[in-house]
Every structure is written in C-alpha cells, then in structure tokens.
C-alpha cells in the first residue's frame, strides 16, 4: 500500500510540472464565444511604453460617484462633492449642475462655461473622480472570496484580486483573464495576463474597468496534487 501511495504522489507531482503554465509565453487562449476576441499579453518592452488596457479617460460619471473639483486661482470654489441620486452636483454661484453621463473632461467644460458666463474670466476647472461608487467589477474562479465589488478610484488587476482576498492554492496565476464588453456593440474582448510577470515588474499592472469580469482558472497540476495529498493524508495518520 505504501508503494502505491508513493507512486500516486509521484504521478501527481509530475502532473504539476507539466501543467505549470502555458506552453508558449504570451500565447492567446481560444474562447468559444463568437463575439469574443482574444488579446495576448504584450511583451515587457511594449508594456513599458503603451497602455494596453484602455484608461478611464472615457469613463462616464455616475450617481454616487465622489468628485474633487478645483478652480485654478479660486480656492473658495475648490471642494469635494458627491453626485446625487438624480445625477446632479450642487456648487456655489452656479447651483445644480448635471454630472452623471459626462466624462470628467466634459464636466470641466460645462463648469467652466457656467462660471465664465457671469462670474469668472477664462476659468480653469479640473475634475478628478475620487470614488467610482457606481461602478462594479466581478472577480470569480479560484479566489478566496469571489463576488461583485465596487470600484472606488482607479483599481488595478492586483488590487481587484486583493479585494477578493487573493488566489486559492490551486489557482493558475499564469493565465488570469479579464472579460470586457464594449458598451456600444456588446462585443466582448478577452485579455490574458500573467500575474507572476506583473508582480516582478515585467508587465504593467492593468487597470480594471466598470463591468469587467476577472476570472482566475485552476491549475490542473495543482488540483491533482491537492486531491492526492487529501487522499494520502488519512493513510499517513493510520500509520501512526
């Protein structure tokens, strides 16, 4: 019996070695959905010079988002405000202003126009989104606490995974996927990332966006090894 157990464990460890990662570095993973396109992770050189995950410059402000407003040279107008349930913010001099549905750049233009109409000459307005309260990201698969989490400020992939309390012992860190839907066409893009390279600084930690789905798969080798250990442990206890 001891010999059989030893053989089973050896085979499990061999499976771990053969399933430790993708066969070709950065190779795209095929998806079954016809509307899904797969983007391979970029090389370290590319990641250092380009944003391969789109930024939040086109993010649309939503209800309950927290905004920081600054008017250059007029400190009394600087403030932090939360968008109300109707999508408006309230400001001195100009009163209620529609914010929901606009990008930060569009809101800057709107506020500057209103201030310039009766109060300031050529006002310079800056809008920063401090909390993306109306935004959500889903983290599923081999994580300790899968679920849907609010995005509060700009959030990277590693930060989103930390919110889900990290990876399980059988997680495949070499092929973490982000599923992203185009809000206009509905087509879905799949992006694949190697967490080890991100942690080592070889790849940039990508930013997650509203309605992204982060999926962590299981490593076949790690799963087999875990099952074998759970199978062998009772026999080891009986031997004492």
N, C-alpha and C positions, 0 to 999 in steps of 0.2 A: 504493500500500500504506500509506504514512504517513497518507493521508487516511482510509482505512478504519479504521486503528488508533485515530486521534483520535476518530472517530465512535463506535467501540465504547466507548472510555473515557468519553466524554461521556454515553452512554446508561447506563453503569454508575453514574456519579455521580448521574444523575437518579433512578435506582432507589433509591440510598441515601437521597436526600432524601425520597422518597415512602414509604419504609419505616422511617423513623427512630423510630416509636413508635406506640402505639395511637391510633386516631382520636378517641376520647373519653377524657378523663382519668379514670382510676379505673374504666373500664368493665369488667364481668366478662367472663371468657373462657369460652366454652362448652366443655364436656367431653363425650366420647362415653359415658362410663360412666354407667349409670342410677343407681348408688348414690352418685354424686358430686354434692355441692352446691358452688357457687362463691360465694366471698365476695369482694366488691370491696374494694380497699384503702380505708381510711377517709380522710376529709378531715384536713387538718392540725389543725383545731380538735378533731375527735374524738380523734385520736391523742394529743393533749396531755392529755386528761382521762380516757382509758379504756384498759384493756388489751385490745386487740382480738385478741391471741394469749393464750390461757389461760396462767396462770403454772404453776409446778411445785409448787404447794401440795398437789396431789393425787398427786404423784409417789410411787410405791411403792419403798421401799428394796430393793436387790438385792444379791446376792453380790458381794463385792469392792469395794463402794462404801466410800468413806472418810468417816467421820463425826467431827464435832467435838462433844464433849459438855461442857456446862457446868452446874454445880450452884451456884446463887447462894449466896455466903457460905461455900462449902466448896471452896477452891481445890485441895485434895488429890484431889478426885474429878474435876476437870477433866482431860480427856485427848482425844487423837485416836486413834480405833480403826478398823480395817478389818473389814468384815463377812466372816466366813469362808465357805468353800465350802458349808457347811451352813446358812448364813443367820443365824448367831449372832454376838454380840459378848461379850467377857469383861470384867467390871468388878469392881473391889474391892467387898467386902461382899456383893454380890448374885450374883456369879458369872456364869454363862452366861445370856444373855437373847436371845430371838428378836427379830431386827430385820427380816429380809427379809419383804417382803409388807406392811409397815406404812408409813404416811406418817410424816413426821418428827413431826407432832403426836401421832399415836397412840403412837409410841415414847416421846415425852416423858411422856405419861400413864402408860404402862407402867412406866417407870423411876421416876417419882415415887411410884407406888403401892408398888413394891417397897422403895424407900428409906424410905417412911413407915411401913411395917409394923413394922420393928424398929430403925431407926437414926435417922431424922431427923423433925423435926416440920414438917409442911407444906413439903416440899422444892420448890424451883422449878427445874425442869430444862429446859434448852434443847438442841435437837439441830439441828446445821447439817450439810448434806451438802456436803462439800468436793469430792468427785470422784464423778461418776456413771459409775463404771467399767463397770457392767453395761448401760449404755445406748449406743445407736448412732444415727448419722444418716447417711443416704446422700446424697451430692452427685453429680449426674450432668449430662450435657449439655455445654454449651460452657464447661467449666472446664479448667484446665491439668492437673489431677490428679484425675479422678473416682474415687470409691471410697466405701467404708464406713468411717466414722471414729468412735472412741469419744467420748462426751460426758464431759468432765472439768470438772465445775462447770457453772454456768449458761452457756449458749452462745447468742449471738445469730446472726441470719442472716449478717451481715457476717463474723463470726468463723468460722462454718462454711465460708463461701466462701473465706476466707483459708487455712483448713486444706487446702482443695483447690487452693491456690496461685493463686487468683484466676481471673478470667474470661479467655477467649481473645479474640483480636482481632475475632472475628465474633459475640460474644455480644450478646444482646438484654437490656440492663440494665433495660429499662422493664417487663418482664413476667416476673419471676422467680417461680416457683411453689413453694409448699410443699404437698405432699400429706400429709394427716394422717388416719389411720384411728382410728375410735372403738374402743377395746379391747373394749367390751361388745357393740356392734351390728355392728362390722365396716364400717359405712358410712364412706365416705371424703369428706373435705372438701378442697377446693382453695382455697388463699389466694394471691392475686396481689399482688406488691409491686414498686414502682418504686425501684430501688437509688439512682438519682440523687437522688430526694427524701429518701431515708433519709440519704444522705451529706451533703445540705445541711441536715439537721436539720428538714425539713418533716414527716417522718414518723418515728415511733419505730422503732428497730431491733428487730424482733420476736425473741422467743426461740424457738429450735427445741427440739423435744422428742423423746423416745425413739421410734424407728422412723419419724420424719419422712423424707420424700424431698424433697430440694431439687432442682429441675430448672431449668436455665438453657437457654433456647432460643437458636437462632441468628437473627440479623437477616438477612432476605433481602437487603436492600440491601448490607450489609457483606459478605455471602458473595459476591454478584455482583461487587462491586468487587474483592475479593481474587482471584477467579478471573480477572478481566480483567487485573489487574496481573501475575499469574503468566503470562498469555498474552502480554502486551505485552513483558515484560522480555526474552525471547530476541531479539525483533526490534530492541530498543534496543541490545543487545550486538552484534548483527550489523552495525549501522550504524557501529560504531567501527572 
